[in-house]
Amino acid sequence: MKKYILLAVSLMSLASCSLDYDPVSDYSDVTEGITEVSADVVFKDKESIDSYMVSIRDAFKNSQEHWYLDNLLEGDTHADNAYGGTTGAEVIPFETNSLDGANSVLTRDWDRHLATVAVANKLICHIDDVSDQVLSPSIKGQYVSEAKILRAMALFDMVRLWGNIPVITTVAGTITSETIEEVYGSYFPTQSTPIDAYQQIEADLLSVLDNQYAPTNDVNDKTKLTKSVARILLAKVYAEKPLRDYAKVIKYVDELTSDGFSLVENYGDLYEMNEANTDAKFRNTSESIYEAHFATGNGNWVSWMFGRNLINWDENFTWAKWITPSRDLINLFLKEGDTQRYTQSIVYYECSWSNYYSSSNYPFMYKLRSSVNSMIKFRYADALLLKAEALIMGDSPNLSAAAVIINQIRNRAGLANLSTSITSSKEAMLQAYMDERRMELCFEGQRWFDLVRLDKMTEVMNAVYAKDSGRLSQKQSFKEINKILPIPQMAIDSNPNLVQNLGY
């Protein structure tokens, strides 16, 4: 049995290599050395730790495919904001509700989120082994905090997608016939319940806030994993059912305000180009909490997937794009008279395909409009609206205070305050709140998770196909069990301790 397990692990290691994913350099007796008792040295000195921190700090930037592109499939196309856009088998099931464990997007995301967790764990588990005196307690505290935020980000995305996930906080030891029983669980982890996953995320983030050496908000560089990133994640965590605590949502949003975050005056400042169309108009705005930067000449490729790259007008514009804005979303913008956010979120071009609209006037997602625009992962408007949710849905609803926040967001977009007929009704306020989040945060991977969190997924998604004439036919109705997605079959095949989610 041990021989077969050792062989399986070897095959898994070979299968895990991917030419389209930048591998993280690993330790070995060549790169780091061995101890006197022939144990691998993970980090031999401060220089090796400093070098490794590059992989921690660039994880979001270098993982744009699953943390940005796929997130929009899962958050917008699987909801009512967008169509798949292209005809690919990996994309369409998100639109038609026909996902299964063979979907390549879900397989990619499962593997890469776990790889991110492994990157963070390596530093968290081994930084104390470094004897280099230059690696001071302040540096250790800073580095561990950044790694814990990264791990929490990956686990948070995973638990919202799949519910029951492996929560891994250790680094697997060398597997031999002598150590197989000891390390078996590390190589073939079981799934934790959502409550256990959320508690680990919570513990990581709270430890960051308690760490005096954790980085704080830097107004000149929003690419850093700071205490402010921990706070927005905690606000999101406490809005979710397993740990729902709306008082804590309000607490951490208020702390973000104290950190210095505020709405930019012009919504377009978050996404626009400069006048010459050669670079992003702004980076590191007062509203951005965490983002990835891309320099001219060395930008991101994800912009190719949504529309035109305004830096290079005809670059990769010969094939149908992903995340096509839905008629249902467009109709909401028009009904609300929301011209500002509509034109900043959706743009129309002539193209050579007509999958969902006439090729002469085809809509495209417009929030990442060039290879140098920042990818914004978290921003203050999202946090403010979560506070409004807490004020509406908490044990002691405060509709007037929630209305102040929603009106602040609306006024920035040039819209009038909510009417008293809405602000006096909890049910009407909840609908107004959800509409506001939909318009404000469309194409930011939020909508599906909003519907699930507020128990609106089955109601909204089973109705949208009848009122949205452009949406491909629904393959099966949405049920409560569809709040979480199928575990990738390749992961189950590789790990006998994984169990498929109910209904898939």
C-alpha positions as CSV (number, residue, x, y, z in Angstrom):
1,M,0.0,0.0,0.0
2,K,2.8,2.4,0.9
3,K,4.5,1.7,-2.5
4,Y,1.3,2.6,-4.3
5,I,0.8,5.8,-2.3
6,L,4.4,6.8,-3.0
7,L,3.9,6.2,-6.7
8,A,0.7,8.2,-6.7
9,V,2.4,11.2,-5.0
10,S,5.2,11.1,-7.6
11,L,2.7,11.0,-10.4
12,M,0.7,13.9,-8.8
13,S,3.9,15.9,-8.6
14,L,4.5,15.4,-12.3
15,A,1.0,16.2,-13.2
16,S,0.9,19.4,-11.2
17,C,3.4,21.1,-13.5
18,S,1.9,23.5,-16.0
19,L,3.6,25.5,-18.7
20,D,1.0,28.2,-18.5
21,Y,1.5,29.0,-14.9
22,D,4.6,30.6,-13.4
23,P,6.0,28.2,-10.9
24,V,7.3,29.4,-7.5
25,S,10.9,28.4,-6.9
26,D,11.2,25.7,-4.3
27,Y,13.9,24.9,-1.8
28,S,16.4,22.0,-2.3
29,D,19.8,21.0,-1.3
30,V,21.0,23.0,-4.3
31,T,19.2,26.2,-3.6
32,E,19.3,26.4,0.2
33,G,21.5,23.4,1.4
34,I,21.0,20.8,4.1
35,T,21.6,20.7,7.8
36,E,24.1,18.5,9.6
37,V,21.4,15.8,10.0
38,S,20.6,15.9,6.2
39,A,17.3,17.8,6.6
40,D,16.3,20.3,3.9
41,V,16.9,23.9,4.6
42,V,13.9,26.0,3.5
43,F,15.3,29.5,4.0
44,K,19.0,29.8,4.8
45,D,19.2,33.6,5.5
46,K,17.4,36.9,5.3
47,E,18.3,37.3,1.6
48,S,16.4,34.1,0.7
49,I,13.4,35.2,2.7
50,D,13.5,38.7,1.1
51,S,13.6,37.0,-2.3
52,Y,10.7,34.7,-1.5
53,M,8.6,37.6,-0.3
54,V,8.4,38.8,-4.0
55,S,6.2,35.7,-4.7
56,I,3.9,36.7,-1.8
57,R,3.6,40.3,-2.8
58,D,3.1,39.6,-6.5
59,A,0.7,36.7,-6.0
60,F,-2.4,38.7,-7.1
61,K,-0.6,40.4,-9.9
62,N,0.8,37.2,-11.3
63,S,-2.4,35.2,-10.8
64,Q,-4.7,37.4,-12.8
65,E,-6.3,34.5,-14.7
66,H,-8.0,33.0,-11.7
67,W,-8.2,35.8,-9.3
68,Y,-9.6,38.3,-11.8
69,L,-10.8,36.7,-15.1
70,D,-12.3,33.6,-13.6
71,N,-13.7,35.6,-10.7
72,L,-15.8,37.5,-13.2
73,L,-17.1,34.3,-14.7
74,E,-18.1,33.1,-11.2
75,G,-19.4,36.4,-9.9
76,D,-21.0,38.0,-12.9
77,T,-21.7,35.4,-15.7
78,H,-22.9,32.8,-13.2
79,A,-25.2,35.5,-12.0
80,D,-27.4,37.9,-14.0
81,N,-24.8,40.6,-14.9
82,A,-23.2,38.9,-17.9
83,Y,-23.3,36.2,-20.5
84,G,-20.4,33.9,-21.1
85,G,-19.5,35.8,-24.3
86,T,-17.8,33.1,-26.2
87,T,-18.8,29.6,-27.2
88,G,-16.2,27.7,-25.2
89,A,-17.2,24.7,-23.1
90,E,-15.4,26.1,-20.1
91,V,-17.4,29.4,-20.1
92,I,-21.0,28.6,-21.2
93,P,-21.9,26.3,-18.3
94,F,-21.6,29.4,-16.0
95,E,-24.3,31.1,-18.0
96,T,-26.6,28.1,-18.4
97,N,-26.2,26.6,-14.9
98,S,-24.7,23.3,-16.2
99,L,-21.5,23.2,-14.3
100,D,-19.9,19.9,-13.3
101,G,-16.7,18.6,-11.9
102,A,-15.0,18.5,-15.3
103,N,-15.1,22.3,-15.8
104,S,-11.6,23.4,-16.6
105,V,-12.1,26.9,-15.0
106,L,-13.0,25.4,-11.7
107,T,-10.1,22.9,-11.9
108,R,-7.7,25.7,-12.6
109,D,-9.0,27.8,-9.7
110,W,-9.0,25.0,-7.2
111,D,-5.4,24.1,-8.0
112,R,-4.1,27.7,-8.1
113,H,-5.8,28.8,-4.9
114,L,-4.3,25.8,-3.1
115,A,-1.0,26.7,-4.7
116,T,-1.3,30.2,-3.2
117,V,-2.0,28.7,0.2
118,A,1.1,26.6,-0.1
119,V,3.2,29.6,-1.0
120,A,2.0,31.4,2.1
121,N,2.3,28.3,4.3
122,K,5.9,27.9,3.3
123,L,6.9,31.2,4.7
124,I,4.6,31.1,7.8
125,C,5.9,27.7,8.8
126,H,9.6,28.1,8.1
127,I,10.5,31.8,8.8
128,D,11.3,31.0,12.4
129,D,13.9,28.4,11.3
130,V,16.1,31.2,9.9
131,S,18.9,32.0,12.4
132,D,20.1,35.1,10.5
133,Q,20.3,37.8,13.2
134,V,19.5,40.4,10.6
135,L,15.9,39.0,10.4
136,S,14.6,41.0,13.2
137,P,11.2,40.5,15.0
138,S,9.8,43.5,13.1
139,I,10.7,42.0,9.7
140,K,9.4,38.6,10.7
141,G,6.2,40.1,12.0
142,Q,5.7,42.0,8.8
143,Y,6.4,39.1,6.5
144,V,4.2,36.6,8.4
145,S,1.3,39.1,8.4
146,E,1.5,39.6,4.7
147,A,1.6,35.8,4.2
148,K,-1.4,35.3,6.4
149,I,-3.5,37.9,4.5
150,L,-2.6,36.1,1.3
151,R,-3.6,32.8,2.7
152,A,-6.9,34.3,4.0
153,M,-7.7,35.7,0.6
154,A,-7.2,32.4,-1.1
155,L,-9.2,30.4,1.5
156,F,-12.0,33.0,1.4
157,D,-12.4,32.7,-2.3
158,M,-12.4,28.9,-2.0
159,V,-14.9,28.6,0.8
160,R,-17.4,30.8,-1.0
161,L,-17.1,28.8,-4.2
162,W,-17.0,25.3,-2.8
163,G,-18.0,25.3,0.8
164,N,-16.2,22.2,2.0
165,I,-12.5,22.7,1.3
166,P,-9.2,21.5,2.6
167,V,-7.9,24.1,5.1
168,I,-4.1,23.6,5.0
169,T,-1.9,25.5,7.4
170,T,1.2,23.2,7.4
171,V,3.9,22.2,4.9
172,A,4.0,18.5,4.1
173,G,7.1,16.7,5.1
174,T,9.2,14.5,2.9
175,I,7.3,11.3,2.1
176,T,9.1,8.0,2.6
177,S,8.1,4.5,3.6
178,E,9.0,5.4,7.1
179,T,7.1,8.7,7.3
180,I,4.0,7.8,5.2
181,E,1.6,7.5,8.1
182,E,2.8,10.8,9.6
183,V,2.6,12.9,6.5
184,Y,-0.3,11.1,4.7
185,G,-2.9,13.7,5.8
186,S,-0.7,16.5,4.5
187,Y,-0.6,15.0,1.0
188,F,-4.3,13.9,1.0
189,P,-6.1,16.4,3.2
190,T,-9.7,16.0,4.1
191,Q,-12.3,18.8,3.7
192,S,-13.1,21.1,6.5
193,T,-16.6,22.5,7.1
194,P,-17.3,26.1,6.0
195,I,-17.4,27.2,9.7
196,D,-14.0,25.7,10.2
197,A,-12.7,27.4,7.1
198,Y,-14.1,30.8,8.1
199,Q,-12.7,30.4,11.6
200,Q,-9.2,29.9,10.2
201,I,-9.6,32.9,7.9
202,E,-10.8,34.9,10.9
203,A,-7.9,33.8,13.1
204,D,-5.4,34.7,10.4
205,L,-6.8,38.2,9.9
206,L,-7.2,39.0,13.6
207,S,-3.6,37.9,14.2
208,V,-2.6,40.4,11.6
209,L,-4.5,43.2,13.3
210,D,-2.9,42.3,16.6
211,N,0.6,42.3,15.1
212,Q,2.3,45.6,15.7
213,Y,4.6,45.0,12.8
214,A,2.0,44.3,10.2
215,P,2.0,46.9,7.3
216,T,-0.5,49.7,7.5
217,N,-2.2,51.6,4.7
218,D,0.2,53.3,2.3
219,V,-1.6,56.0,0.3
220,N,1.1,55.8,-2.3
221,D,1.1,52.1,-2.9
222,K,-2.1,50.1,-2.7
223,T,-0.4,46.9,-3.9
224,K,0.6,46.0,-0.3
225,L,-1.0,43.4,1.9
226,T,-1.8,45.7,4.8
227,K,-4.0,45.8,7.9
228,S,-6.5,47.6,5.7
229,V,-6.8,44.6,3.4
230,A,-7.3,42.4,6.5
231,R,-10.1,44.8,7.6
232,I,-12.0,44.6,4.3
233,L,-11.7,40.8,4.4
234,L,-13.0,40.7,7.9
235,A,-16.0,42.9,7.0
236,K,-16.7,40.4,4.2
237,V,-16.2,37.4,6.4
238,Y,-18.6,38.7,9.1
239,A,-21.3,39.4,6.5
240,E,-21.3,35.7,5.6
241,K,-23.7,33.3,7.3
242,P,-21.3,31.0,9.2
243,L,-19.8,33.8,11.2
244,R,-22.4,36.5,10.5
245,D,-22.0,39.4,12.9
246,Y,-23.2,42.7,11.4
247,A,-21.9,44.7,14.4
248,K,-18.4,43.6,13.4
249,V,-19.0,44.4,9.8
250,I,-19.7,48.0,10.9
251,K,-16.7,48.0,13.2
252,Y,-14.2,47.0,10.5
253,V,-15.7,49.3,7.8
254,D,-15.5,52.2,10.3
255,E,-11.8,51.3,10.9
256,L,-11.2,51.5,7.1
257,T,-12.6,55.0,7.3
258,S,-10.2,55.8,10.1
259,D,-7.4,54.3,7.9
260,G,-8.1,57.2,5.5
261,F,-10.1,55.7,2.7
262,S,-12.8,57.7,1.0
263,L,-14.8,57.7,-2.3
264,V,-13.1,59.3,-5.2
265,E,-15.2,62.3,-6.4
266,N,-15.5,61.0,-10.0
267,Y,-16.4,57.3,-10.5
268,G,-14.5,57.3,-13.7
269,D,-11.2,58.0,-11.9
270,L,-11.1,54.3,-10.9
271,Y,-11.0,53.1,-14.5
272,E,-10.2,55.8,-17.0
273,M,-7.1,56.3,-19.1
274,N,-5.1,59.6,-19.3
275,E,-5.9,62.1,-22.0
276,A,-3.3,60.7,-24.4
277,N,-4.6,57.1,-23.9
278,T,-1.1,55.9,-23.1
279,D,-1.5,55.1,-19.4
280,A,-4.0,54.7,-16.6
281,K,-5.4,58.0,-15.4
282,F,-4.8,57.2,-11.7
283,R,-3.4,54.5,-9.5
284,N,-3.6,54.3,-5.7
285,T,-6.8,56.3,-5.4
286,S,-8.3,57.1,-2.0
287,E,-10.9,54.5,-2.7
288,S,-8.7,51.6,-3.6
289,I,-7.8,49.2,-0.8
290,Y,-5.8,46.6,-2.7
291,E,-4.9,46.6,-6.4
292,A,-2.3,45.2,-8.9
293,H,-0.3,47.6,-11.0
294,F,0.9,47.0,-14.6
295,A,3.5,49.2,-16.3
296,T,3.5,50.3,-19.9
297,G,5.3,47.8,-22.0
298,N,4.9,45.0,-19.4
299,G,1.1,45.1,-18.8
300,N,-1.5,42.4,-18.2
301,W,-3.0,40.2,-20.8
302,V,-6.4,39.8,-19.2
303,S,-7.7,43.0,-20.9
304,W,-7.6,41.0,-24.1
305,M,-10.4,38.8,-22.8
306,F,-13.0,41.6,-22.3
307,G,-12.7,44.0,-25.3
308,R,-10.2,46.3,-26.8
309,N,-6.9,47.2,-25.3
310,L,-6.9,51.0,-25.6
311,I,-3.1,51.1,-25.6
312,N,-3.1,48.9,-28.7
313,W,-6.5,49.2,-30.4
314,D,-6.5,46.1,-32.7
315,E,-4.5,43.8,-30.4
316,N,-6.3,40.4,-30.1
317,F,-9.7,41.7,-31.2
318,T,-10.5,38.9,-33.7
319,W,-12.3,36.5,-31.4
320,A,-15.4,36.7,-29.2
321,K,-14.7,38.0,-25.7
322,W,-15.7,36.8,-22.3
323,I,-18.1,38.5,-19.8
324,T,-20.6,40.1,-22.2
325,P,-22.9,42.6,-20.4
326,S,-26.4,41.2,-20.1
327,R,-29.6,43.0,-21.2
328,D,-31.0,42.6,-17.7
329,L,-28.1,44.6,-16.3
330,I,-28.3,47.2,-19.0
331,N,-32.0,47.6,-18.4
332,L,-31.3,48.3,-14.7
333,F,-28.9,51.1,-15.6
334,L,-31.5,52.6,-18.0
335,K,-34.4,52.3,-15.6
336,E,-32.4,54.1,-12.8
337,G,-31.1,56.7,-15.3
338,D,-27.5,55.8,-14.1
339,T,-25.6,57.2,-17.1
340,Q,-22.3,57.7,-15.3
341,R,-21.7,54.1,-14.0
342,Y,-23.3,52.7,-17.2
343,T,-20.8,54.4,-19.5
344,Q,-17.9,53.6,-17.2
345,S,-18.9,49.9,-17.0
346,I,-20.0,49.1,-20.5
347,V,-18.7,50.3,-23.9
348,Y,-20.0,49.5,-27.4
349,Y,-17.8,48.6,-30.4
350,E,-18.3,47.2,-33.8
351,C,-16.8,43.7,-34.0
352,S,-16.8,40.6,-36.2
353,W,-19.0,38.3,-34.2
354,S,-22.7,38.5,-33.1
355,N,-23.1,35.8,-30.4
356,Y,-25.4,37.9,-28.3
357,Y,-25.9,41.2,-30.0
358,S,-25.6,42.8,-33.4
359,S,-21.9,43.0,-34.4
360,S,-22.4,46.6,-35.4
361,N,-23.1,47.7,-31.8
362,Y,-21.8,45.1,-29.4
363,P,-21.4,45.8,-25.7
364,F,-18.3,44.9,-23.8
365,M,-17.2,45.0,-20.1
366,Y,-15.2,48.2,-19.7
367,K,-13.7,48.2,-16.2
368,L,-10.3,46.9,-17.4
369,R,-9.8,48.8,-20.6
370,S,-6.1,48.5,-21.2
371,S,-3.1,46.4,-20.4
372,V,-1.9,49.1,-17.9
373,N,-5.0,49.8,-15.9
374,S,-4.9,48.6,-12.3
375,M,-6.9,45.5,-11.3
376,I,-8.7,46.6,-8.2
377,K,-9.5,43.6,-5.8
378,F,-11.0,45.6,-2.9
379,R,-12.3,49.1,-2.7
380,Y,-14.0,51.4,-0.2
381,A,-17.4,51.6,-2.0
382,D,-17.8,47.9,-1.5
383,A,-17.0,48.2,2.2
384,L,-19.4,51.2,2.7
385,L,-22.2,49.2,1.0
386,L,-21.5,46.2,3.3
387,K,-22.0,48.6,6.2
388,A,-25.4,49.6,4.7
389,E,-26.3,46.0,4.5
390,A,-25.4,45.5,8.2
391,L,-27.6,48.5,9.1
392,I,-30.5,47.1,7.1
393,M,-30.2,43.4,8.1
394,G,-28.8,43.6,11.6
395,D,-30.8,42.8,14.8
396,S,-31.8,46.4,15.2
397,P,-32.3,47.8,11.7
398,N,-31.4,51.4,11.1
399,L,-32.8,52.2,7.7
400,S,-32.2,55.9,7.8
401,A,-28.4,55.4,8.5
402,A,-28.3,52.8,5.7
403,A,-30.0,55.3,3.4
404,V,-27.3,57.9,4.1
405,I,-24.7,55.5,2.8
406,I,-26.6,54.4,-0.2
407,N,-27.4,58.0,-1.1
408,Q,-23.7,58.8,-0.8
409,I,-23.0,56.2,-3.4
410,R,-25.9,57.3,-5.6
411,N,-25.0,60.9,-5.4
412,R,-21.5,60.2,-6.5
413,A,-23.0,58.6,-9.6
414,G,-25.3,61.7,-10.2
415,L,-28.5,60.0,-8.9
416,A,-31.0,61.5,-6.5
417,N,-31.6,60.2,-3.0
418,L,-33.8,57.3,-2.4
419,S,-37.5,58.2,-1.9
420,T,-39.1,58.0,1.5
421,S,-41.4,55.2,0.3
422,I,-38.2,53.1,-0.1
423,T,-36.3,54.3,3.0
424,S,-39.3,53.6,5.3
425,S,-39.6,49.9,4.3
426,K,-37.0,47.2,5.1
427,E,-38.0,45.1,2.1
428,A,-37.8,48.0,-0.3
429,M,-34.4,49.1,1.2
430,L,-33.0,45.7,0.8
431,Q,-34.0,45.7,-2.9
432,A,-32.6,49.2,-3.4
433,Y,-29.4,48.1,-1.7
434,M,-29.0,45.1,-3.9
435,D,-29.7,47.2,-7.0
436,E,-27.1,49.7,-5.8
437,R,-24.4,47.1,-5.3
438,R,-25.2,45.6,-8.7
439,M,-24.7,48.9,-10.5
440,E,-21.8,50.1,-8.4
441,L,-19.8,46.8,-8.4
442,C,-20.8,45.1,-11.7
443,F,-17.9,43.2,-13.4
444,E,-16.0,43.1,-10.1
445,G,-17.0,39.5,-9.3
446,Q,-19.5,40.4,-6.5
447,R,-23.0,39.7,-7.8
448,W,-23.3,35.9,-7.4
449,F,-21.9,36.1,-3.8
450,D,-24.3,38.9,-3.0
451,L,-27.3,36.8,-4.1
452,V,-26.1,33.7,-2.2
453,R,-25.3,35.7,1.0
454,L,-28.7,37.4,1.1
455,D,-30.6,34.2,0.1
456,K,-31.8,35.7,-3.2
457,M,-30.0,33.3,-5.6
458,T,-32.8,30.9,-6.5
459,E,-35.4,33.6,-6.6
460,V,-33.4,35.9,-8.9
461,M,-31.6,33.4,-11.1
462,N,-34.6,31.2,-11.9
463,A,-36.5,34.3,-13.0
464,V,-33.9,36.0,-15.1
465,Y,-34.0,33.7,-18.1
466,A,-37.6,34.6,-18.8
467,K,-37.0,38.3,-18.7
468,D,-33.5,38.4,-20.4
469,S,-34.1,37.6,-24.1
470,G,-30.4,37.2,-24.9
471,R,-29.4,34.7,-22.2
472,L,-28.7,31.1,-23.4
473,S,-31.3,28.6,-22.3
474,Q,-31.2,27.4,-18.7
475,K,-30.1,23.8,-18.5
476,Q,-31.4,23.2,-15.0
477,S,-33.1,25.3,-12.4
478,F,-31.1,26.7,-9.5
479,K,-31.6,25.0,-6.2
480,E,-30.2,25.8,-2.7
481,I,-27.5,23.2,-3.2
482,N,-26.2,25.2,-6.1
483,K,-25.0,27.9,-3.8
484,I,-21.7,26.1,-3.8
485,L,-20.1,24.8,-7.0
486,P,-18.8,21.3,-7.9
487,I,-15.4,20.1,-6.6
488,P,-13.2,19.5,-9.6
489,Q,-13.2,15.9,-10.5
490,M,-9.4,15.9,-11.1
491,A,-9.0,16.9,-7.5
492,I,-11.2,14.1,-6.3
493,D,-9.4,11.6,-8.5
494,S,-6.1,12.7,-7.0
495,N,-7.2,12.7,-3.4
496,P,-9.3,9.9,-2.1
497,N,-10.3,12.0,1.0
498,L,-12.3,14.5,-1.1
499,V,-16.1,14.2,-1.4
500,Q,-18.1,15.8,-4.1
501,N,-20.6,18.5,-3.1
502,L,-24.3,17.4,-3.0
503,G,-26.1,17.6,-6.4
504,Y,-23.0,17.3,-8.7
